[in-house]
């Protein structure tokens, strides 16, 4: 994964309704990011043009009008992710454990700026 700042746009799968957008920094195996309501921390490893990792999503601000993706939880949400990348973009799939149910999602990432 190219080190840098990425925009991220995620959609829930399995017939569930929900989507979210934000930014994330991928830097030497670490992931940091967020949006207006949530922040993300995690790690990843790469092998060729693929990557996999783990991310924890926590809510920093309650959402008054919207239900943020994986938001509204008092406890952090753990997510396993995997995907493919190029120098300018990435696609990612993941499974989030929200309470006692799992939510599948897909996301697209677009490289915005260097982070090293």
C-alpha positions, 0 to 999 in steps of 0.5 A: 500500500502506498504511504499516504492520505486516502479518501475512503467511501464505504457501502454496506452489503447483504441488503443492508442500507448504510454508507460512510465517507472519510479520510485515512492515512496508511503509513508503514503498516499503520492506519489512522483516519476518521470522519465527522463522527468516527475515528479509525485506528489499525494496522495492515500488511501488504503482499504484492498488490494485496493488503489485509489488516484490522481496524477499530472504529470508535465514535468521537461525536454523536450524530444528531441527524444521521446514523454513521456507518458502524456508529451509534455504538458505545463500544469500539467496533472491530473490523477485518479488512482485505483488498487490492491497491495500485499507486492511486487507489485501492478497493477493500472488503471487510466484516465489522462486528457490531454488537452481536451481528456482523456487517459486510461492507466494501470500500473504495480508496483514492490516494490524495497526498504523500504521508512520508 
